[in-house]
Amino acid sequence: MRNAIYVVLVGSAPMLIAALLIGLIVSIFQATTQINEQTLAFVPKIIGIFLAILIFGGFIISKITDFTGLLFQSIEQMLG
């Protein structure tokens, strides 16, 4: 159970952090320029999340596959 929560956090953290930082930067930009457009932050966030997936995708997939292998091994031990 603890390992599952860890894998979910590690798997989602790069995208969440990228979206958070980009949203913060765009919000500061909007506040300084007094632009009140809600859709302005959407495209940079999508691009940032996509880049985070490209950069950290291999690491995330390896964590998920390691967890899946561990899960199948533990099911085998429970049944046998």
Distance bins in CASP14 RR format, pairs under 12 A and 6 or more apart:
PFRMAT RR
TARGET T0000
AUTHOR 0000-0000-0000
RMODE 2
METHOD distances of the structure
MODEL  1
1 7 0 0 0 0 0 1 0 0 0 0 0
1 8 0 0 0 0 0 1 0 0 0 0 0
1 67 0 0 0 0 0 1 0 0 0 0 0
1 71 0 0 0 0 0 1 0 0 0 0 0
1 74 0 0 0 0 0 1 0 0 0 0 0
2 8 0 0 0 0 0 1 0 0 0 0 0
2 9 0 0 0 0 0 1 0 0 0 0 0
2 67 0 0 0 0 0 1 0 0 0 0 0
2 70 0 0 0 0 0 1 0 0 0 0 0
3 9 0 0 0 0 0 1 0 0 0 0 0
3 10 0 0 0 0 0 1 0 0 0 0 0
3 63 0 0 0 0 0 1 0 0 0 0 0
3 64 0 0 0 0 0 1 0 0 0 0 0
3 66 0 0 0 0 1 0 0 0 0 0 0
3 67 1 0 0 1 0 0 0 0 0 0 0
3 68 0 0 0 0 0 1 0 0 0 0 0
3 69 0 0 0 0 0 1 0 0 0 0 0
3 70 1 0 0 1 0 0 0 0 0 0 0
3 71 0 0 0 0 1 0 0 0 0 0 0
3 73 0 0 0 0 0 1 0 0 0 0 0
3 74 0 0 0 0 1 0 0 0 0 0 0
4 10 0 0 0 0 0 1 0 0 0 0 0
4 11 0 0 0 0 0 1 0 0 0 0 0
4 63 0 0 0 0 0 1 0 0 0 0 0
4 64 0 0 0 0 0 1 0 0 0 0 0
4 67 1 0 0 1 0 0 0 0 0 0 0
4 68 0 0 0 0 0 1 0 0 0 0 0
4 70 0 0 0 0 1 0 0 0 0 0 0
4 71 0 0 0 0 1 0 0 0 0 0 0
4 74 0 0 0 0 0 1 0 0 0 0 0
5 11 0 0 0 0 0 1 0 0 0 0 0
5 12 0 0 0 0 0 1 0 0 0 0 0
5 67 0 0 0 0 0 1 0 0 0 0 0
6 12 0 0 0 0 0 1 0 0 0 0 0
6 13 0 0 0 0 0 1 0 0 0 0 0
6 63 0 0 0 0 1 0 0 0 0 0 0
6 64 0 0 0 0 0 1 0 0 0 0 0
6 66 0 0 0 0 0 1 0 0 0 0 0
6 67 0 0 0 0 1 0 0 0 0 0 0
6 70 0 0 0 0 0 1 0 0 0 0 0
7 13 0 0 0 0 0 1 0 0 0 0 0
7 59 0 0 0 0 0 1 0 0 0 0 0
7 60 0 0 0 0 1 0 0 0 0 0 0
7 61 0 0 0 0 0 1 0 0 0 0 0
7 62 0 0 0 0 0 1 0 0 0 0 0
7 63 1 0 1 0 0 0 0 0 0 0 0
7 64 1 0 0 1 0 0 0 0 0 0 0
7 65 0 0 0 0 0 1 0 0 0 0 0
7 66 0 0 0 0 1 0 0 0 0 0 0
7 67 1 0 1 0 0 0 0 0 0 0 0
7 68 0 0 0 0 1 0 0 0 0 0 0
7 69 0 0 0 0 0 1 0 0 0 0 0
7 70 0 0 0 0 1 0 0 0 0 0 0
7 71 0 0 0 0 1 0 0 0 0 0 0
8 16 0 0 0 0 0 1 0 0 0 0 0
8 60 0 0 0 0 0 1 0 0 0 0 0
8 63 0 0 0 0 1 0 0 0 0 0 0
8 64 0 0 0 0 1 0 0 0 0 0 0
8 67 0 0 0 0 1 0 0 0 0 0 0
9 15 0 0 0 0 0 1 0 0 0 0 0
9 16 0 0 0 0 1 0 0 0 0 0 0
9 17 0 0 0 0 0 1 0 0 0 0 0
9 60 0 0 0 0 0 1 0 0 0 0 0
9 63 0 0 0 0 0 1 0 0 0 0 0
9 67 0 0 0 0 0 1 0 0 0 0 0
10 16 0 0 0 0 0 1 0 0 0 0 0
10 17 0 0 0 0 0 1 0 0 0 0 0
10 56 0 0 0 0 1 0 0 0 0 0 0
10 57 0 0 0 0 0 1 0 0 0 0 0
10 58 0 0 0 0 0 1 0 0 0 0 0
10 59 0 0 0 0 1 0 0 0 0 0 0
10 60 1 0 0 1 0 0 0 0 0 0 0
10 61 0 0 0 0 0 1 0 0 0 0 0
10 62 0 0 0 0 0 1 0 0 0 0 0
10 63 1 0 1 0 0 0 0 0 0 0 0
10 64 0 0 0 0 1 0 0 0 0 0 0
10 66 0 0 0 0 0 1 0 0 0 0 0
10 67 0 0 0 0 1 0 0 0 0 0 0
11 17 0 0 0 0 0 1 0 0 0 0 0
11 52 0 0 0 0 0 1 0 0 0 0 0
11 53 0 0 0 0 0 1 0 0 0 0 0
11 56 1 0 0 1 0 0 0 0 0 0 0
11 57 0 0 0 0 1 0 0 0 0 0 0
11 58 0 0 0 0 0 1 0 0 0 0 0
11 59 0 0 0 0 1 0 0 0 0 0 0
11 60 1 0 1 0 0 0 0 0 0 0 0
11 61 0 0 0 0 1 0 0 0 0 0 0
11 62 0 0 0 0 0 1 0 0 0 0 0
11 63 1 0 0 1 0 0 0 0 0 0 0
11 64 1 0 0 1 0 0 0 0 0 0 0
11 66 0 0 0 0 0 1 0 0 0 0 0
11 67 0 0 0 0 0 1 0 0 0 0 0
12 18 0 0 0 0 0 1 0 0 0 0 0
12 19 0 0 0 0 0 1 0 0 0 0 0
12 20 0 0 0 0 0 1 0 0 0 0 0
12 49 0 0 0 0 0 1 0 0 0 0 0
12 52 0 0 0 0 0 1 0 0 0 0 0
12 53 0 0 0 0 0 1 0 0 0 0 0
12 56 0 0 0 0 0 1 0 0 0 0 0
12 57 0 0 0 0 0 1 0 0 0 0 0
12 60 0 0 0 0 1 0 0 0 0 0 0
12 63 0 0 0 0 0 1 0 0 0 0 0
12 64 0 0 0 0 0 1 0 0 0 0 0
13 19 0 0 0 0 0 1 0 0 0 0 0
13 20 0 0 0 0 0 1 0 0 0 0 0
13 52 0 0 0 0 1 0 0 0 0 0 0
13 56 0 0 0 0 1 0 0 0 0 0 0
13 57 0 0 0 0 0 1 0 0 0 0 0
13 59 0 0 0 0 0 1 0 0 0 0 0
13 60 0 0 0 0 1 0 0 0 0 0 0
13 63 0 0 0 0 0 1 0 0 0 0 0
14 20 0 0 0 0 0 1 0 0 0 0 0
14 21 0 0 0 0 0 1 0 0 0 0 0
14 48 0 0 0 0 1 0 0 0 0 0 0
14 49 0 0 0 0 1 0 0 0 0 0 0
14 50 0 0 0 0 0 1 0 0 0 0 0
14 51 0 0 0 0 1 0 0 0 0 0 0
14 52 1 0 1 0 0 0 0 0 0 0 0
14 53 1 0 0 1 0 0 0 0 0 0 0
14 54 0 0 0 0 0 1 0 0 0 0 0
14 55 1 0 0 1 0 0 0 0 0 0 0
14 56 1 0 1 0 0 0 0 0 0 0 0
14 57 1 0 0 1 0 0 0 0 0 0 0
14 58 0 0 0 0 0 1 0 0 0 0 0
14 59 0 0 0 0 1 0 0 0 0 0 0
14 60 1 0 0 1 0 0 0 0 0 0 0
14 63 0 0 0 0 0 1 0 0 0 0 0
15 21 0 0 0 0 0 1 0 0 0 0 0
15 22 0 0 0 0 0 1 0 0 0 0 0
15 45 0 0 0 0 1 0 0 0 0 0 0
15 46 0 0 0 0 0 1 0 0 0 0 0
15 47 0 0 0 0 0 1 0 0 0 0 0
15 48 0 0 0 0 1 0 0 0 0 0 0
15 49 1 0 1 0 0 0 0 0 0 0 0
15 50 0 0 0 0 1 0 0 0 0 0 0
15 51 0 0 0 0 1 0 0 0 0 0 0
15 52 1 0 1 0 0 0 0 0 0 0 0
15 53 1 0 0 1 0 0 0 0 0 0 0
15 54 0 0 0 0 0 1 0 0 0 0 0
15 55 0 0 0 0 0 1 0 0 0 0 0
15 56 0 0 0 0 1 0 0 0 0 0 0
15 57 0 0 0 0 1 0 0 0 0 0 0
15 60 0 0 0 0 1 0 0 0 0 0 0
16 22 0 0 0 0 0 1 0 0 0 0 0
16 23 0 0 0 0 0 1 0 0 0 0 0
16 45 0 0 0 0 0 1 0 0 0 0 0
16 48 0 0 0 0 0 1 0 0 0 0 0
16 49 0 0 0 0 1 0 0 0 0 0 0
16 52 0 0 0 0 1 0 0 0 0 0 0
16 53 0 0 0 0 0 1 0 0 0 0 0
16 56 0 0 0 0 0 1 0 0 0 0 0
17 23 0 0 0 0 0 1 0 0 0 0 0
17 24 0 0 0 0 0 1 0 0 0 0 0
17 45 0 0 0 0 0 1 0 0 0 0 0
17 48 0 0 0 0 0 1 0 0 0 0 0
17 49 0 0 0 0 0 1 0 0 0 0 0
17 51 0 0 0 0 0 1 0 0 0 0 0
17 52 1 0 0 1 0 0 0 0 0 0 0
17 55 0 0 0 0 0 1 0 0 0 0 0
17 56 0 0 0 0 1 0 0 0 0 0 0
18 24 0 0 0 0 0 1 0 0 0 0 0
18 25 0 0 0 0 0 1 0 0 0 0 0
18 44 0 0 0 0 1 0 0 0 0 0 0
18 45 1 0 0 1 0 0 0 0 0 0 0
18 46 0 0 0 0 0 1 0 0 0 0 0
18 47 0 0 0 0 1 0 0 0 0 0 0
18 48 1 0 1 0 0 0 0 0 0 0 0
18 49 1 0 1 0 0 0 0 0 0 0 0
18 50 0 0 0 0 1 0 0 0 0 0 0
18 51 1 0 0 1 0 0 0 0 0 0 0
18 52 1 0 1 0 0 0 0 0 0 0 0
18 53 0 0 0 0 1 0 0 0 0 0 0
18 54 0 0 0 0 0 1 0 0 0 0 0
18 55 0 0 0 0 1 0 0 0 0 0 0
18 56 0 0 0 0 1 0 0 0 0 0 0
19 25 0 0 0 0 0 1 0 0 0 0 0
19 26 0 0 0 0 0 1 0 0 0 0 0
19 41 0 0 0 0 1 0 0 0 0 0 0
19 42 0 0 0 0 0 1 0 0 0 0 0
19 44 0 0 0 0 1 0 0 0 0 0 0
19 45 1 0 1 0 0 0 0 0 0 0 0
19 46 0 0 0 0 1 0 0 0 0 0 0
19 47 0 0 0 0 0 1 0 0 0 0 0
19 48 1 0 0 1 0 0 0 0 0 0 0
19 49 1 0 1 0 0 0 0 0 0 0 0
19 50 0 0 0 0 0 1 0 0 0 0 0
19 51 0 0 0 0 0 1 0 0 0 0 0
19 52 0 0 0 0 1 0 0 0 0 0 0
19 53 0 0 0 0 0 1 0 0 0 0 0
20 26 0 0 0 0 0 1 0 0 0 0 0
20 27 0 0 0 0 0 1 0 0 0 0 0
20 41 0 0 0 0 0 1 0 0 0 0 0
20 45 0 0 0 0 1 0 0 0 0 0 0
20 48 0 0 0 0 0 1 0 0 0 0 0
20 49 0 0 0 0 0 1 0 0 0 0 0
20 52 0 0 0 0 0 1 0 0 0 0 0
21 27 0 0 0 0 0 1 0 0 0 0 0
21 28 0 0 0 0 0 1 0 0 0 0 0
21 41 0 0 0 0 0 1 0 0 0 0 0
21 44 0 0 0 0 0 1 0 0 0 0 0
21 45 0 0 0 0 1 0 0 0 0 0 0
21 48 0 0 0 0 1 0 0 0 0 0 0
21 49 0 0 0 0 0 1 0 0 0 0 0
21 51 0 0 0 0 0 1 0 0 0 0 0
21 52 0 0 0 0 0 1 0 0 0 0 0
22 28 0 0 0 0 0 1 0 0 0 0 0
22 29 0 0 0 0 0 1 0 0 0 0 0
22 40 0 0 0 0 0 1 0 0 0 0 0
22 41 1 0 0 1 0 0 0 0 0 0 0
22 42 0 0 0 0 0 1 0 0 0 0 0
22 43 0 0 0 0 1 0 0 0 0 0 0
22 44 1 0 1 0 0 0 0 0 0 0 0
22 45 1 0 1 0 0 0 0 0 0 0 0
22 46 0 0 0 0 1 0 0 0 0 0 0
22 47 0 0 0 0 1 0 0 0 0 0 0
22 48 1 0 1 0 0 0 0 0 0 0 0
22 49 0 0 0 0 1 0 0 0 0 0 0
22 50 0 0 0 0 0 1 0 0 0 0 0
22 51 0 0 0 0 1 0 0 0 0 0 0
22 52 0 0 0 0 1 0 0 0 0 0 0
23 29 0 0 0 0 1 0 0 0 0 0 0
23 30 0 0 0 0 1 0 0 0 0 0 0
23 31 0 0 0 0 0 1 0 0 0 0 0
23 38 0 0 0 0 0 1 0 0 0 0 0
23 40 0 0 0 0 1 0 0 0 0 0 0
23 41 1 0 1 0 0 0 0 0 0 0 0
23 42 0 0 0 0 1 0 0 0 0 0 0
23 43 0 0 0 0 0 1 0 0 0 0 0
23 44 1 0 0 1 0 0 0 0 0 0 0
23 45 1 0 0 1 0 0 0 0 0 0 0
23 46 0 0 0 0 0 1 0 0 0 0 0
23 47 0 0 0 0 0 1 0 0 0 0 0
23 48 0 0 0 0 1 0 0 0 0 0 0
23 49 0 0 0 0 0 1 0 0 0 0 0
24 30 0 0 0 0 0 1 0 0 0 0 0
24 31 0 0 0 0 0 1 0 0 0 0 0
24 41 0 0 0 0 1 0 0 0 0 0 0
24 44 0 0 0 0 0 1 0 0 0 0 0
24 45 0 0 0 0 0 1 0 0 0 0 0
25 31 0 0 0 0 0 1 0 0 0 0 0
25 32 0 0 0 0 0 1 0 0 0 0 0
25 40 0 0 0 0 0 1 0 0 0 0 0
25 41 0 0 0 0 1 0 0 0 0 0 0
25 44 1 0 0 1 0 0 0 0 0 0 0
25 45 0 0 0 0 0 1 0 0 0 0 0
25 48 0 0 0 0 0 1 0 0 0 0 0
26 32 0 0 0 0 0 1 0 0 0 0 0
26 33 0 0 0 0 0 1 0 0 0 0 0
26 35 0 0 0 0 1 0 0 0 0 0 0
26 37 0 0 0 0 1 0 0 0 0 0 0
26 38 0 0 0 0 0 1 0 0 0 0 0
26 39 0 0 0 0 0 1 0 0 0 0 0
26 40 1 0 0 1 0 0 0 0 0 0 0
26 41 1 0 1 0 0 0 0 0 0 0 0
26 42 0 0 0 0 1 0 0 0 0 0 0
26 43 0 0 0 0 1 0 0 0 0 0 0
26 44 1 0 1 0 0 0 0 0 0 0 0
26 45 1 0 0 1 0 0 0 0 0 0 0
26 46 0 0 0 0 0 1 0 0 0 0 0
26 47 0 0 0 0 0 1 0 0 0 0 0
26 48 0 0 0 0 0 1 0 0 0 0 0
27 33 0 0 0 0 0 1 0 0 0 0 0
27 35 0 0 0 0 0 1 0 0 0 0 0
27 36 0 0 0 0 0 1 0 0 0 0 0
27 37 0 0 0 0 0 1 0 0 0 0 0
27 38 0 0 0 0 0 1 0 0 0 0 0
27 40 0 0 0 0 1 0 0 0 0 0 0
27 41 1 0 0 1 0 0 0 0 0 0 0
27 44 0 0 0 0 0 1 0 0 0 0 0
27 45 0 0 0 0 0 1 0 0 0 0 0
28 35 0 0 0 0 0 1 0 0 0 0 0
28 41 0 0 0 0 0 1 0 0 0 0 0
29 35 1 0 0 1 0 0 0 0 0 0 0
29 36 0 0 0 0 0 1 0 0 0 0 0
29 37 0 0 0 0 0 1 0 0 0 0 0
29 40 0 0 0 0 1 0 0 0 0 0 0
29 41 0 0 0 0 1 0 0 0 0 0 0
29 44 0 0 0 0 1 0 0 0 0 0 0
30 36 1 0 0 1 0 0 0 0 0 0 0
30 37 1 0 0 1 0 0 0 0 0 0 0
30 38 0 0 0 0 1 0 0 0 0 0 0
30 39 0 0 0 0 0 1 0 0 0 0 0
30 40 1 0 0 1 0 0 0 0 0 0 0
30 41 1 0 0 1 0 0 0 0 0 0 0
30 44 0 0 0 0 0 1 0 0 0 0 0
31 40 0 0 0 0 0 1 0 0 0 0 0
31 41 0 0 0 0 0 1 0 0 0 0 0
33 40 0 0 0 0 0 1 0 0 0 0 0
35 41 0 0 0 0 0 1 0 0 0 0 0
37 43 0 0 0 0 0 1 0 0 0 0 0
38 45 0 0 0 0 0 1 0 0 0 0 0
39 45 0 0 0 0 0 1 0 0 0 0 0
39 46 0 0 0 0 0 1 0 0 0 0 0
41 47 0 0 0 0 0 1 0 0 0 0 0
41 48 0 0 0 0 0 1 0 0 0 0 0
41 49 0 0 0 0 0 1 0 0 0 0 0
42 48 0 0 0 0 0 1 0 0 0 0 0
42 49 0 0 0 0 0 1 0 0 0 0 0
43 49 0 0 0 0 0 1 0 0 0 0 0
43 50 0 0 0 0 0 1 0 0 0 0 0
44 50 0 0 0 0 0 1 0 0 0 0 0
44 51 0 0 0 0 0 1 0 0 0 0 0
45 51 0 0 0 0 0 1 0 0 0 0 0
45 52 0 0 0 0 0 1 0 0 0 0 0
46 52 0 0 0 0 0 1 0 0 0 0 0
46 53 0 0 0 0 0 1 0 0 0 0 0
47 53 0 0 0 0 0 1 0 0 0 0 0
47 54 0 0 0 0 0 1 0 0 0 0 0
48 54 0 0 0 0 1 0 0 0 0 0 0
48 55 0 0 0 0 1 0 0 0 0 0 0
48 56 0 0 0 0 0 1 0 0 0 0 0
49 55 0 0 0 0 0 1 0 0 0 0 0
49 56 0 0 0 0 0 1 0 0 0 0 0
49 57 0 0 0 0 0 1 0 0 0 0 0
50 56 0 0 0 0 0 1 0 0 0 0 0
50 57 0 0 0 0 0 1 0 0 0 0 0
51 57 0 0 0 0 0 1 0 0 0 0 0
52 58 0 0 0 0 0 1 0 0 0 0 0
52 59 0 0 0 0 0 1 0 0 0 0 0
52 60 0 0 0 0 1 0 0 0 0 0 0
53 59 0 0 0 0 0 1 0 0 0 0 0
53 60 1 0 0 1 0 0 0 0 0 0 0
53 61 0 0 0 0 0 1 0 0 0 0 0
54 60 0 0 0 0 0 1 0 0 0 0 0
56 62 0 0 0 0 0 1 0 0 0 0 0
56 63 0 0 0 0 1 0 0 0 0 0 0
56 64 0 0 0 0 0 1 0 0 0 0 0
57 63 0 0 0 0 1 0 0 0 0 0 0
57 64 0 0 0 0 1 0 0 0 0 0 0
57 65 0 0 0 0 0 1 0 0 0 0 0
58 64 0 0 0 0 1 0 0 0 0 0 0
58 65 0 0 0 0 1 0 0 0 0 0 0
58 66 0 0 0 0 0 1 0 0 0 0 0
59 65 0 0 0 0 0 1 0 0 0 0 0
59 66 0 0 0 0 0 1 0 0 0 0 0
60 66 0 0 0 0 0 1 0 0 0 0 0
60 67 0 0 0 0 0 1 0 0 0 0 0
61 67 0 0 0 0 0 1 0 0 0 0 0
61 68 0 0 0 0 0 1 0 0 0 0 0
62 68 0 0 0 0 0 1 0 0 0 0 0
62 69 0 0 0 0 0 1 0 0 0 0 0
63 69 0 0 0 0 0 1 0 0 0 0 0
63 70 0 0 0 0 0 1 0 0 0 0 0
64 70 0 0 0 0 0 1 0 0 0 0 0
64 71 0 0 0 0 0 1 0 0 0 0 0
65 71 0 0 0 0 0 1 0 0 0 0 0
65 72 0 0 0 0 0 1 0 0 0 0 0
66 72 0 0 0 0 0 1 0 0 0 0 0
66 73 0 0 0 0 0 1 0 0 0 0 0
67 73 0 0 0 0 0 1 0 0 0 0 0
67 74 0 0 0 0 0 1 0 0 0 0 0
68 74 0 0 0 0 0 1 0 0 0 0 0
68 75 0 0 0 0 0 1 0 0 0 0 0
69 75 0 0 0 0 1 0 0 0 0 0 0
69 76 0 0 0 0 1 0 0 0 0 0 0
70 76 0 0 0 0 0 1 0 0 0 0 0
70 77 0 0 0 0 0 1 0 0 0 0 0
71 77 0 0 0 0 0 1 0 0 0 0 0
71 78 0 0 0 0 0 1 0 0 0 0 0
72 78 0 0 0 0 0 1 0 0 0 0 0
72 79 0 0 0 0 0 1 0 0 0 0 0
73 79 0 0 0 0 0 1 0 0 0 0 0
73 80 0 0 0 0 0 1 0 0 0 0 0
74 80 0 0 0 0 0 1 0 0 0 0 0
END
